[in-house]
Amino acid sequence: MQTIFLAAIFVVSQVQPSTPSGPVAVVEAATLALIDEANVPAAKEGILTEIHVKEGDTVQKGASIAQTDVREAEVKLRLAQHELAAAQEEAKSDVRVRAAQAAHRVAEAELTQAKATRLRAENSVSETEVRRLELSAERYKLEIEVARKDLAIAEITQQSKEAQVEQVQLELDKLQTLSPLDGVVVQVYKNLGEWASPGDPVARVVRMDKLRVEGDVSSDLYTPDQLYGRPVTVEVRLPGNRIVRLQGEVTYVSPIADIAGEFQVWAEVDNREEKGFWLLNPGRRVEMKIHLQ
């Protein structure tokens, strides 16, 4: 008798308290299912030189699953960076503009002096020399325009080289296969040294911290507006007569009833870890109570 009493205390202690009261719709044969999962694909073709995960590993969103050979892409990146550095130096150097401006000032000064001299003494400077100096001044004026245009082209070239660096960096980034979500690796499809083509799945990652509860409700008893957004209590029976109750909310009610007159209802509940393992497992049968008030 004492053993039975202690066992009863154990079961009660596992039950989550403070469940909502009032009328409920009971879904006895609901099922736990995944909300998010992904077969993480390779983005670029190549030989897999690193596999960073194994089955059972927990990964964060953006964590590296695997890496394709990066050597060729790294060489391209260094080359693009050197070309960018050269373009930046060219774009910020206005030496040719300043040299053309200085030459133009000299030519203008020589022309002014020649004209002044000719006014003082008519035959001291020939008409041909004056014309030559005028053409020289005009030429250096045009060289200023050419130098400025070359500088503008150098700035555009710099922007083009910056885009090339970004493009090569993007290609390099694609050689890293990254997890698109927080989750658990449940299958690794590729081995170290294997060839991966774009789109080939490398690993399967599933989200475990939040699960979906799926069940069917009779359309003869309830309407979708009575169920959508309502709180739910999900009761899970675990081995050892252990009962766990978790709270959630209805997030979807199907607008279509099946041949039996039932429509599908989804709710989401938070999962939790115990001793390094997730308490709830997709595929498990549970009981869901939808609180109507």
N, C-alpha and C positions, 0 to 999 in steps of 0.2 A: 504493500500500500504506500509506503514511504517513497519507493522508487517511482511509482506512477505519479505521485504528487509532485516530485521533483521534475519529472519529465514535463508535466503540465506547466510548471513554472517556466521551464526553458522555452517551450513553444510560445507562451504568452509574451515572454520577454523579447522575442524576435519580431513581434507584430508592431508595425508603425502606428502610433496613436493619432488622435485628433483627425479622423477622417470626417468629411462633411456628412451631415445628416440630411434626411428628407428622401423623397422618391428617387429611385435609381432605375436605370436600364441595365440589366445584367447581360454581359456577353461572356458565356461560359467557355467557349472554345476559341478565344482570341490567340493570336500568334505573335511572338516577338520577331521583328524583322529589322534589317539594316536601313538606315536613312541615307547614309553616304558611303560609297565605296568607289574604288577606281582601279582599273587595270592600267598602271602607270606606263605610258609608252616611251620608247626612245624617240628623240626628236631628230637626231642626225644618224646617218649610217656610219658604221665603223666597228672596230674590235673593242669589246668591253675590257678595259684594263683594270677596272676596280669595281667590286661589288661591295657595297657598304652595309648591307642588311642581311638578315636571315629570318626565317619564319619565327614569329613570336616577338620580334623586336617592335618596340613602340617608337614611332617617328612623329616629328612635328611637321607642320606644313612648311614647305620650302627646304626640308632636309634632303640631302643627296642620297638617292637610292643606289645609283651606279654612275660610272664615268666611262665615256668612250675615249679612245686615244686622242689626246689633245696636242700632240707634238706639232703637227702640220699647222694647226690653227694658231698655236703660240708663235711660230715663226712668222706667219702672216701678220699677226698682231704687232710684233716688234718692228717689222718692215713698215707697216702703216703708221706706227708711232714715230719712226724716224722721218718718214716723209712729211708727217704733220709738223714735226719740229722744224724742218727746213722751210716749210711753207709759212710757219709762224714768224720765223726770222725774216723771211722775204716780205711778209705783209707789214711788219712793224718798222721796216727800214725805209725811210724817205730820203736816203742819200742822193738818189738820182734826181729827185724833185729839187732838192736844195742846190745840187750842182748845176742843174739847168737854170735855176733862178739866178744863181751867182753869175753864170756865163751871160745871161740875158742882161743883167745889170751892167756888166763890163761893156758889152756890145752897145747898149744904150748910151753909156757914158762916152765911149769912143765916137759914136755918131753925133752926140751933142757937141763934143769938143770940135769935131771936124766941121760941123756946120757953123760954129762960132768963129772958128779960124777963117773959114771961107768968107764970112761976112766982113771980117776985118781986112782981109786981103783976098780979092776975088779969085786970083789964080793960084793961091797957096795950096788949095786942095782941089783936085780935079773932080769933075762931075761923076766920073766913073768910080772914084774912091768913095765918094759919098753914097753912091748907089750900092756899092759893095757892102758898106757898113750898114745900110738900111736892110739889105737882105740878110746880113749876118744877125742883126737884132731880131728880125722876123723869124729866122730859123731857130734861134734859142728860145723864143717865145713859144714856138710850136713844140720844141723839145720838152718844155715844161708841161704842156698838155699831154704829150706822149708819156712822160714819166708819171704823171698823175693817173692816167689811164692804166698804166702797167701796175701801179700800186693798188688801184681798185681791183684789177684782175687778180693780183696776189692775195687780196683779202678774200675774194670769191674762192680761189684755189685753197686757201686755208680752211674755209667752211666745208669745201668738198672733202678735204683730207680728214677733217673732224668726223664727217659722216662716214667715211671709209673705216676709221677706227671704231666707230660705234657699230658698224655692220660686222666687222671681224669679231668684235667683242661679243656681239649677239650670237654669232656662229660658235664662238668658244663656249658661251653660256649654255647653248643647246646641247653641248656634249656632256653636260651634267643632267642626269635624269632625276628630277626633283619630285618629292611627294606633294600632291595638290591639297592634302588635308592632314589634319591630326588623326592618327589612327594606329592600327596594329598591322604589321606585315603578316599575311596569312599564306602567301605563296610567292616564291621567287621562281620565275620562269627561265631565266638565263643563267649561264655559268660563266665564270671568269675565262676570258679568252675567246668567247663565242662572238660571232658576227651579229650585229643588230642593224636592222633596216628601220627607216622612219615608220613609226606606227607599231612596231613590234612591242608587245607587252613585256616589260621587264619584271614587274612585281605587282601583286595585288595588295592594296591597302584598304582596310575597312575601318570605319569610325565606330568606336565602342562606347564612348561616354554618353551618348544619347541614342536611344532606340525607338523604333516605331512599334506600336501595338495595333494589329490589324484584326478586325472582327466584322461580323455581319449582324445587322439589326433589322427586325421586321418592319416593313413599310406599313403594315396594318396597325402597328402599335405606336409608331413614332414618326414624326416628320423631321426633315433635315434641320429646320430652324430650332427644334427643341434640343438638338444634339451638338450643333457646331459651337465651338468655343467653350463648352461646358467642362468643368473639372472632372477628372477620372481618378479612380483608385484601382491600381493594378495589383492583384494578389498573385504571388509566385510561391509555389510549393517546392521547396528544395529537399534534397535527401536528408534523412534524419529527422523527419517531421518538422522541419523548419519552415516557417511561413514568413514571407517578407511582403510588406505592402508599400507601394511607391505611388507618389502623386504625379499627375500629368494633366494634359489638356487635349481636347479633341481639336485636331488641326485640319481635318478634311472629312467631308461627308459626300459620298458619291451621289450625283443627281440621277443615276440610273439604277433601277432595281433589276435583280436577276429573275430567272424564271420561277424561283421559289418565292418571289415577292420580298426579297431582302436586298438592302443596299449596304455597301461597304463603308466602314467608319475607321478612321485612323486617329490615333492619339500618340503623343510623344512623351517619353519619360526619361529622366536622367538615370543613367547607370552608375555604378560605383565599383571601386576595386576593393578587394579584401585579400590580404596576404599575397599581393602581386598578381591577382587574377580578377577578371571582371565577374561580378556577381550574376548578371543576367546574360543569357546567350541567345543570339538569334536562332529561330527555329523552335524554341521552347513554347509549350502551351501554357497559357495563363488565363486567369479570370479578370475581366475588366468590368468595373461598375462605373457607369456614366451618371453623374449627379445632375439631376434635371433642375434643381433649384439651388 
